[in-house]
Amino acid sequence: MPHTLVIVGSLVALVLVLSWLLPSGRYERIEQDGRLLTVPGTYERIDKQYLGPQWLLIAPIRGYLDGALIIAFLILIGGAFSVIQATGTIEFAIRRITVALTAHPRLEKLMIPVLVTIFSLAGSVFGMAEEVIPFVLVFVPLALSLGYDSIVGVAIPFLGAAAGFGAAFFNPFTVGVAQGLVGLPLYSGLGYRLFTWLLTTGVMIAWIVVYAARVRRSPALSPVRELDLARDQAAFRVDGAPEPWTARRLAVLGIFLGSMVVLVWGILEKKWFIEEIGALFLAMGLVMGAAAGLKADEIARSFVAGAKEMVNVTLIIACGRALLILAREGQVLDTILFYSSQAISSLPTVIAAQVMFGVQAVINFFIHSGTAQAALT
């Protein structure tokens, strides 16, 4: 299979070619409550301005600038969690959890449904999305220690939050914005939305549980088997009686759990976003490293090693942002929206709804913000 960067880079080239082939056009826009809104019925063709081949290189660079906040966030998160891993406390806690779950199989069976439901609620109620990234670094080793693969560790927070975000019933950034723009009563249709959320979350839980059971039963079926075998899983294996808790380990774990409580409080009560969350995890990593007795040089080396691991991800994000930049600079984004809406408007209502869903899925490649999608479409 091609490298992810090859796939994303090919999409960037495809969008550049589309910007040459599609007619240029634009909608009028007005500013309302700090957001630029598209005015229906105002689409008009404009003179074509071709982007040169150099935009294949310019667009990803602008993508880096456009995604600087999330990229900096990921680098900080990677560095902070590398320091946390260097303390050994998370691995120790995971070994203890593994012992407890192995001793009580019923608890282990409930783990995936309960955790996915929690993340789904977070995605549905306050729009948790990028905020799940730090949890992946905890759930992947936990999944590996229980005999699953890293896909299960990623799926629990990511797919849980995605299910809740996609079938949200209270998310102010998508449901609230969209209903406010079209003049519907705020959070109307709650019963249907709750039903959709329960159905979506239930399907997601069932898929993860079935996949996890299959991979645990036959590890060779895992698509990431070779990658997981290359990981150093020795830290998560339980051989004999588990090590005892110490005052230092309790202190470090207390800092971690306290930081998680502060994270939830900050998101819900103070409306924290990436800057505040990144600062919290940076502080958490440094304080946990100091509490674990790591020297300043050890903390610095661990931080840099973790930050390096995020470089590939940041490149993918930059190329992903480049898709929107090319469509916008090539002045074909509004053209795509216009012809999509024209094609849908002539269809029966039931079919139109399905087509709109497909169009929205395509728009996800270009516009990643739920709020921006609500305002634009």
C-alpha positions in Angstrom: 0.0 0.0 0.0 1.4 3.5 -0.8 2.7 5.7 2.0 0.1 8.0 3.4 2.1 11.0 2.2 2.0 9.6 -1.4 -1.8 9.3 -1.2 -2.4 12.8 0.2 0.2 14.3 -2.2 -1.7 12.7 -5.1 -4.9 14.3 -3.8 -3.2 17.7 -3.8 -2.1 17.2 -7.4 -5.7 16.1 -8.3 -7.2 19.2 -6.8 -4.7 21.4 -8.6 -5.7 19.8 -11.9 -9.4 20.2 -11.0 -8.7 23.9 -10.4 -7.6 24.1 -14.1 -10.6 22.2 -15.5 -13.5 23.5 -13.4 -14.9 27.0 -14.0 -14.2 29.7 -11.5 -17.0 31.2 -9.5 -18.0 32.7 -6.2 -20.8 33.5 -3.8 -21.3 36.7 -2.1 -20.6 36.5 1.7 -21.8 38.4 4.7 -20.4 38.5 8.2 -22.6 37.5 11.0 -21.6 36.9 14.6 -17.9 36.8 13.5 -18.5 34.2 10.7 -18.6 34.6 7.0 -21.8 33.2 5.6 -22.6 32.3 2.0 -25.6 34.2 0.5 -27.8 31.7 -1.4 -28.6 32.6 -5.0 -25.6 34.9 -5.5 -23.2 32.5 -7.3 -21.6 34.0 -10.4 -18.9 33.0 -12.8 -15.7 35.0 -12.7 -12.6 35.1 -14.9 -10.4 32.1 -14.7 -7.1 32.5 -12.9 -4.9 29.5 -13.3 -2.6 28.3 -10.6 0.8 27.4 -11.8 2.5 24.0 -11.1 4.5 25.7 -8.3 1.4 25.6 -6.2 2.1 21.9 -5.7 4.9 23.1 -3.4 3.4 26.4 -2.2 0.1 24.9 -1.0 1.6 22.5 1.5 3.7 25.3 2.9 0.6 27.5 3.3 -1.0 24.4 4.8 1.6 24.4 7.5 0.9 28.0 8.2 -2.8 27.5 8.2 -2.6 24.5 10.5 0.2 25.9 12.7 -2.0 25.7 15.8 -2.9 22.0 15.5 0.7 21.2 14.4 2.2 23.0 17.4 -0.3 21.2 19.6 0.7 17.8 18.2 4.4 18.5 18.7 3.8 19.5 22.3 1.6 16.5 22.9 4.2 14.2 21.4 7.0 15.6 23.5 4.9 15.7 26.7 3.8 12.1 26.4 7.3 11.0 25.7 8.4 12.5 29.0 5.4 10.9 30.7 6.4 7.5 29.2 10.0 8.0 30.4 8.7 8.1 34.0 7.4 4.5 33.6 4.3 5.3 35.6 1.7 5.0 32.8 3.2 1.6 31.8 3.1 0.6 35.5 -0.6 1.7 35.8 -1.5 -0.2 32.6 0.1 -3.4 33.9 -2.0 -3.0 37.1 -5.1 -2.4 35.0 -4.3 -5.4 32.9 -4.0 -7.6 36.0 -7.4 -6.3 37.3 -9.2 -6.8 34.0 -7.7 -10.3 33.4 -8.9 -11.3 36.9 -12.4 -10.0 36.2 -13.4 -10.9 32.6 -16.8 -9.2 32.9 -15.0 -5.9 33.5 -12.9 -6.4 30.5 -16.0 -7.1 28.3 -17.5 -3.8 29.5 -14.3 -1.8 28.9 -14.8 -1.0 25.2 -18.5 -0.2 25.3 -18.1 2.1 28.3 -15.1 3.9 27.0 -16.5 4.4 23.5 -19.8 5.7 25.0 -17.9 8.2 27.1 -16.0 9.5 24.1 -19.1 9.5 21.9 -20.9 11.7 24.5 -17.9 14.1 24.5 -18.1 14.4 20.7 -21.9 14.9 20.8 -22.2 17.3 23.7 -19.1 19.6 23.3 -17.6 18.7 20.0 -14.6 16.7 21.1 -12.5 16.0 18.1 -8.7 16.8 18.0 -8.8 16.7 21.8 -8.8 12.8 21.7 -5.3 12.7 20.3 -3.6 12.5 23.8 -5.8 9.6 24.8 -4.5 7.5 21.9 -1.1 7.4 23.5 -2.7 5.8 26.5 -5.2 3.4 24.9 -2.8 1.9 22.3 -0.5 0.4 24.9 -3.5 -0.7 27.0 -5.0 -2.4 24.0 -1.7 -4.2 23.2 -1.4 -5.3 26.8 -4.8 -7.0 26.6 -4.0 -8.9 23.4 -5.7 -6.5 20.9 -3.9 -4.5 18.3 -3.1 -0.8 18.0 -6.2 -0.2 15.8 -8.4 -1.0 18.8 -6.4 1.5 20.9 -6.9 4.2 18.3 -10.6 3.3 17.6 -11.8 3.6 21.2 -11.2 7.4 21.5 -11.2 8.4 17.8 -14.2 6.4 16.5 -16.1 7.0 19.8 -15.7 10.8 19.4 -16.4 10.6 15.7 -19.6 8.7 16.2 -20.8 11.4 18.7 -19.6 14.3 16.6 -21.3 12.9 13.5 -24.6 12.2 15.2 -24.4 15.1 17.7 -27.5 16.1 19.6 -26.1 19.0 21.6 -22.9 20.1 19.8 -23.0 23.9 19.8 -20.4 24.1 17.0 -22.4 22.1 14.5 -26.0 21.7 15.5 -26.2 25.0 17.2 -24.6 27.0 14.4 -26.5 25.3 11.6 -29.9 25.6 13.3 -29.2 29.2 14.2 -28.3 30.1 10.6 -31.5 28.6 9.1 -33.8 30.0 11.9 -34.8 26.7 13.5 -35.5 26.5 17.2 -32.2 25.7 19.0 -31.7 22.0 19.4 -35.1 21.1 17.9 -35.5 17.5 16.8 -33.8 16.3 19.9 -35.6 13.0 20.0 -34.6 12.0 16.5 -31.0 13.2 17.2 -30.8 11.1 20.4 -32.1 8.0 18.5 -29.5 8.6 15.7 -26.8 9.0 18.3 -27.7 5.8 20.1 -27.9 3.9 16.8 -24.6 5.3 15.5 -22.8 4.7 18.8 -24.2 1.2 19.1 -23.0 0.3 15.7 -19.6 1.7 16.4 -19.3 -0.2 19.7 -20.4 -3.5 18.0 -17.8 -3.0 15.2 -15.0 -2.4 17.6 -16.0 -5.2 19.9 -16.3 -7.7 17.0 -13.0 -6.5 15.5 -11.2 -6.6 18.8 -12.4 -10.2 19.5 -11.3 -11.4 16.0 -7.9 -9.9 16.3 -7.4 -11.2 19.8 -8.4 -14.7 18.6 -6.3 -14.6 15.5 -3.5 -11.9 15.8 -2.3 -12.6 12.2 -5.5 -11.0 10.9 -4.5 -7.6 12.2 -3.5 -5.2 9.3 -0.9 -3.6 11.6 0.5 -6.9 13.0 4.0 -6.2 11.7 4.0 -2.6 13.2 2.7 -3.9 16.5 5.4 -6.6 16.6 8.0 -3.9 16.1 6.8 -2.0 19.1 8.6 -2.5 22.4 5.8 -4.2 24.4 7.9 -5.5 27.1 6.9 -2.6 29.4 3.3 -3.7 29.3 3.7 -7.5 29.9 2.7 -8.9 33.2 5.0 -11.6 34.4 4.4 -12.9 37.9 3.1 -10.6 40.7 2.8 -6.9 39.8 5.2 -4.4 41.3 4.0 -2.6 44.4 2.9 1.1 44.4 5.4 3.6 45.7 4.9 7.1 46.9 6.6 8.5 43.9 4.5 6.5 41.5 1.3 7.5 43.3 2.4 11.2 43.1 3.1 11.0 39.4 -0.2 9.1 38.7 -2.0 11.6 40.8 -0.6 14.5 38.7 -1.8 12.7 35.5 -5.3 12.0 36.8 -5.6 15.5 38.2 -4.6 16.9 34.8 -7.3 14.9 33.2 -9.9 16.3 35.6 -8.6 19.8 34.8 -8.8 19.0 31.1 -12.4 18.1 31.3 -13.2 21.1 33.5 -11.3 23.5 31.2 -13.2 22.2 28.1 -16.6 22.2 29.6 -16.4 25.3 31.9 -13.8 27.5 30.4 -14.2 26.6 26.7 -10.6 25.7 26.4 -9.2 25.0 22.9 -5.9 23.8 21.5 -3.7 26.5 23.1 -4.9 25.9 26.6 -5.0 22.1 26.2 -1.5 22.0 24.7 -0.2 24.2 27.6 -1.8 21.9 30.1 -0.2 18.8 28.7 3.2 20.5 28.4 3.0 21.4 32.1 1.8 18.0 33.0 4.7 16.3 31.2 7.3 18.6 32.8 5.8 18.3 36.3 5.4 14.5 36.0 9.0 14.2 34.8 10.3 16.2 37.8 8.1 14.3 40.2 9.4 11.0 38.9 13.0 12.1 39.6 14.1 12.6 36.0 17.0 15.0 35.4 16.5 18.1 33.3 18.6 16.6 30.5 16.6 13.4 30.5 13.3 15.4 30.3 14.7 17.4 27.4 15.9 14.4 25.4 12.6 12.6 26.0 10.6 15.6 24.9 12.6 16.0 21.6 12.3 12.3 20.9 8.5 12.5 21.2 8.3 15.6 19.1 10.2 13.9 16.3 7.6 11.1 16.2 4.9 13.7 15.2 6.7 15.0 12.1 5.0 12.6 9.7 1.6 13.5 11.1 2.3 17.2 10.7 3.2 16.7 7.1 -0.1 14.9 6.4 -2.0 17.7 8.1 -0.2 20.3 6.0 -1.1 18.5 2.8 -4.7 18.0 4.0 -4.9 21.8 4.5 -3.4 22.3 1.1 -6.5 20.7 -0.5 -8.7 23.6 0.8 -6.1 26.2 -0.1 -5.9 25.0 -3.7 -9.7 24.9 -4.1 -10.0 28.3 -2.6 -7.1 30.0 -4.4 -8.2 28.3 -7.7 -11.7 29.8 -7.1 -13.4 26.5 -7.6 -14.7 25.8 -4.1 -17.9 27.8 -4.6 -18.3 26.2 -8.0 -18.3 22.7 -6.5 -20.9 23.9 -3.9 -23.0 25.5 -6.6 -23.2 22.6 -8.9 -23.7 20.1 -6.0 -26.7 22.1 -4.8 -28.1 22.4 -8.3 -27.9 18.6 -8.8 -29.5 17.9 -5.4 -32.4 20.5 -5.7 -34.1 18.6 -8.5 -34.1 15.2 -6.7 -36.9 13.7 -4.5 -36.6 14.6 -0.9 -35.6 11.2 0.4 -32.9 10.7 -2.4 -31.7 14.3 -2.0 -31.0 13.7 1.7 -28.8 10.7 0.8 -27.0 12.7 -1.9 -26.5 15.6 0.5 -24.8 13.2 2.9 -22.4 12.1 0.1 -21.7 15.6 -0.9 -21.0 16.5 2.7 -18.6 13.6 3.0 -16.7 15.0 -0.1 -16.6 18.5 1.4 -14.8 17.0 4.5 -11.7 16.6 2.3 -11.6 20.4 1.8 -13.2 21.9 5.0 -12.2 20.2 8.2 -14.0 22.5 10.7 -17.5 21.4 11.7 -18.4 25.0 12.4 -17.1 26.2 9.0 -19.1 23.4 7.3 -22.2 24.4 9.1 -21.8 28.0 8.1 -20.9 27.2 4.4 -23.4 24.5 3.5 
